[in-house]
């Protein structure tokens, strides 16, 4: 394996992890009205049972959010569209995190 291939894979792992962190935060913690509505609907569907944790617990939600993203990365061979969507999510997560840290 060439060094550039290894760096490409490392970059994809970092971007994928950051974009998944953004999606997990969106699903579990965000107050954006469509996501709040989704959590309310999921609460009704699951009767606040153990399956509710998928939208309440980041440790529970993350594997189910990362799985389709990983499948897409592999199936599309890291198609440019994968990079655009995941790069946007990763950059938005990183920017928000930096903004929070900058405030102290």
ChimeraX attribute file (.defattr): number of C-alpha atoms within 10 A of each C-alpha:
attribute: neighborCount
match mode: 1-to-1
recipient: residues
	/A:1	5
	/A:2	7
	/A:3	8
	/A:4	9
	/A:5	10
	/A:6	11
	/A:7	11
	/A:8	13
	/A:9	13
	/A:10	12
	/A:11	12
	/A:12	19
	/A:13	14
	/A:14	14
	/A:15	20
	/A:16	23
	/A:17	19
	/A:18	21
	/A:19	25
	/A:20	25
	/A:21	20
	/A:22	23
	/A:23	22
	/A:24	25
	/A:25	17
	/A:26	16
	/A:27	24
	/A:28	22
	/A:29	16
	/A:30	14
	/A:31	11
	/A:32	10
	/A:33	9
	/A:34	11
	/A:35	16
	/A:36	16
	/A:37	12
	/A:38	13
	/A:39	19
	/A:40	15
	/A:41	12
	/A:42	17
	/A:43	17
	/A:44	12
	/A:45	12
	/A:46	13
	/A:47	11
	/A:48	12
	/A:49	10
	/A:50	8
	/A:51	14
	/A:52	18
	/A:53	17
	/A:54	20
	/A:55	23
	/A:56	16
	/A:57	15
	/A:58	18
	/A:59	13
	/A:60	16
	/A:61	19
	/A:62	20
	/A:63	13
	/A:64	13
	/A:65	18
	/A:66	18
	/A:67	12
	/A:68	11
	/A:69	17
	/A:70	17
	/A:71	11
	/A:72	14
	/A:73	19
	/A:74	11
	/A:75	10
	/A:76	12
	/A:77	10
	/A:78	15
	/A:79	12
	/A:80	10
	/A:81	11
	/A:82	17
	/A:83	16
	/A:84	11
	/A:85	14
	/A:86	23
	/A:87	18
	/A:88	16
	/A:89	21
	/A:90	23
	/A:91	16
	/A:92	15
	/A:93	20
	/A:94	16
	/A:95	12
	/A:96	13
	/A:97	12
	/A:98	12
	/A:99	11
	/A:100	10
	/A:101	9
	/A:102	8
	/A:103	6
	/A:104	6
